[in-house]
Each structure stands twice: as structure tokens, then as C-alpha cells.
Amino acid sequence: MSNTVETRPYVAWELVNDFMVDVFKAYGVPEEDAKICTDVLLESDRRGIESHGCNRFKPIYLDRIKNGTLLPVTKIDIVKETPTTVVMDANNGMGMVASYKMMEMLIDKAKNYGMAGGAIYNSTHYGIAGYWTTMAEKAGMVGISGTNARPSVAPTFGVEPMMGTNPLTFTMPTDEEFPFNFDCATSTIQNGKIEYYERSGKPTPAGLVVTKDGNTLTDSGKILKDMRAGDCALLPLGGLGEETGGYKGYGFTTIVEILSAALAGGPFMKELSGKNPDGTNRMYQLGHFFFVINPEFFMGLDTFRKTAGDICRGLRESEKAPGQERIYTAGEKEFLSWQERKDKGVPVGETIQKEFMALRDECGLDYHFPFEDK
């Protein structure tokens, strides 16, 4: 957890939820779909993953609906289905809506057959991958998911953006208050974090982005601009070259790219840029994959929970480095973030405050936010 004192005003969860649902509806998203999309975005803020929460509401979803690269009404086609698998076409609709339907289907299949897997193509940004894997965990199962994205990551020894930040995410039940939830990109940093830095007026730390001449870049606004032009790229986990293990991150990124595209026969890499050769906008056509494992078909859920919990507790109780107060396991910081925020609300920075007020006025909604009273 950060020791930084929060100076941004908090807005009640219910107020933000209702507002975002109403804005999505005003943009043509059906009410039930709007509720799903809003919950996915706010789950990011509940977990303290602000790069994928309210911060992305307008630029990644509403602006794309407006410019025609995201369809507000999601037409889902089941292209192929077996007792344990599903291939789904999202038809360029809301990736979060298609993913919710997919996870409902896979959880039901895994209850009957022990395991299930699915792939979606012609989709759009599906929020934090951990939302989908947590759906499996809440059902007493292991969830695994990944997605490709617009090209922004260079291969080891390369400088050209070829693959997305491609998260590879796992959530597993434990006997603790929170699950083991490993949800992160396979790059050193994700686009959403750089967008968050840019909107917060902060530089991107050195060593995470490589330019065409092999140097690093820290100006967040310039990174976003140059990324679109293909003049810089994010680095895979491990960083530049092989000395610090960059090839390992490169390998994981490639695994996610292959599974996200090949299982459903969808597009990949440069085809996911969202741009035509002449620079005009086009559909992103992203791919996602999902796997669900039911521990009851192995040695049982209780055994899994206890073993997973024992492993996590053992790690946290191990010897700490000098000057360190505690060791965390994946999902713990997100749980602590929720404990800190659940009664306070969503911390809303100045940029998002302005966006909320502008969206309210644009959509003709009757909302008043507490930050307007300052």
C-alpha cells in the first residue's frame, strides 16, 4: 500500500455507479450491459488499480463509442461450442459484456466437467483481466485469462511495437479473506498506467520505454503520441535485452498473443492497431481467452483452499529484507485497498472531475457531485 496521503475528494460508490450506468445508457449501451461495464470499471478502483477504472471511462469506452470503433450494443454469436469449450464472436461490441457471458458459460461447464475453456474474437477492451478470473474464484474455481491488445511492446532486441501489453492473469481460492489474485501485464508497464501518469502530470519512470534509437523516454504525453506513431515501444517484463531476463517477459507476451488469437482464429499484432493504413479509425478486433478449473474434480475445494492459503501465509511469514515491514502475496494489496476505500468512496482527481461534469451536462443528467461544493 502507498504511504501517500490522499488529497483527492472521495465520491460515494453508489453515486459514481449510478452516474456511469446512466452515461453508458445515454451512449446507447443497454441497461443490463451498462451495469456490467460499470461494475468492471469500478472494480478496478475498488482494488486500487486506477489505470483501468474511472480514468478510462471516457477515453477508452465513451470516446470509442463516439468515434465508431466500439459498438454500444453487443451482439454475441456462439461460433462453436462443445461440453467444455466455447468460441464466441463479440461483433465489435463491449468486450466486458461478451466476457461476462463467456465466464457464466464456462463456470457452468466446469461445474459439470471439471474444466472449461473459451476464446472470444472481434472484441474490444475487456477491463481488468482479474475481474473475469475472480468470477471463477467466487464460484470456488481457478480462473485464468489473457487478452491481446493494440501493439505497443517490442520483442527482445527489437524497438518496434509488435504486441500488446497482454496480461496473463490467475485467481485462485484460498482459506483467507482474499484470494490469490495475480493480475498484471507481461510488459514492464501498461498503456493505462502511462495514460494515468499523463493525466496526472507525472513522468513515466525511466527504463520502461525504448525509442527507435534504443534510448529510454520518460515524457508521458510524448510516449503516448510516439507510441501511436510507432516511434517508441514498451519493454517486456525484465526490460531491455537478456541480461535482466527480458526474454522471459517477451516469451510470456507471445504466449498470450498466440492464445488470444489462435484459439479463435482471430487477428493479431499489427492488425489490432485500430487504424487503417491511411490513419483512419477501424475496429480493434481484440481476442481474449479464458480457462476455468474446478478443484472438486481433483482433491476438493477445501484441500485447495487450505494448501493455497498455507503457501501464501508461508511466503508472508518468511524472513524480510532489511528495512522492509512486510511481504505481500498477490491480491493482498488490492484487498487492503478495498478495506481502505469501501466506506470512503472513489477518489476522483481533477481531470476526472471535469470529465464527469462535462458528461453530465452533455447527457442532460441530474447529478450533483460533492467536489462541486469546494
Summary of the structure (lengths in Angstrom):
residues: 374
radius of gyration: 20.5
end to end distance: 28.0
largest distance: 57.1
contacts: 1281
relative contact order: 0.16
helix: 44%
strand: 16%
